[in-house]
Each structure stands twice: as structure tokens, then as C-alpha cells.
Amino acid sequence: MNNDKTNLNNNEHTESFTSGSQNMNTSKKNPVLEFVLNVADTAKYIWEQYLEWIIDVSWGKLFLASLLTLIAGGLLCVQSLATWLVIGSLLLKCFIGKEDQQIVNQAIQQTEDKKPDEES
């Protein structure tokens, strides 16, 4: 009789523990993971807009923006970051032209088409 009570109490404790952990996993989402995913989506959006701007802007405007970036970087004491940003922009402009814009747009559309499938 005493063993039956002990087993009954252990089973109740195990069931309540299991149901509590199941409720915790199903009712709450991981806020850190959501934050990281939001940051990744934002970075992707910024990169795509930057790339489109580099493709569309003329060389003269790019050189002017590069000069202003170097000046602002020097004033803010981030010369190395500004230098790498300018070098990267110039390299992107050299190697990606308007004819490559269609390829970039197709790649963007493919990633957007795959995104709803991943969420399902």
C-alpha cells in the first residue's frame, strides 16, 4: 500500500513536470533568436539597397560620396573603416555594372521566393 502511494506521487510529479516543460516550450519564443533573425534581415536589406545604389549611381557621384566619406571618417576617427568602405564601393562599381543588375535582381527574387517555404 505504501509503495502504491509512492508510485502514485512520483507519477503525478513527473506528469506535472513534463506538462510544465511542454507548455513552456510551446508558449514562449526565444527572444534572442528573434532579435538575431531581425538583425540579419535588416543587414540583408541594407546590403541590397547599398548594392543597388552602387550600381545606379554615376562615377562622379560615387567619387564625391567617397571623398565625403573619407573626410567624415577622418573627423570621427574611423579612418580605416571609411577607407575600406570606399575601396569596397569602388571595387563593387568596377566589377558590377548595369548589365549585372538583372542577375542581382534574379538572385534577390529567388531568395524572397524561398523564404515563405522555409517558414512553413
Secondary structure, 3 states (H helix, E strand, C coil): CHHHHHHHHHHHHHHHHHHHHHHHHHHCCCHHHHHHHHHHHHHHHHHHHHHHHHHHCCHHHHHHHHHHHHHHHHHCCCHHHHHHHHHHHHHHHHHCCHHHHHHHHHHHHHHHHHHHHHHC
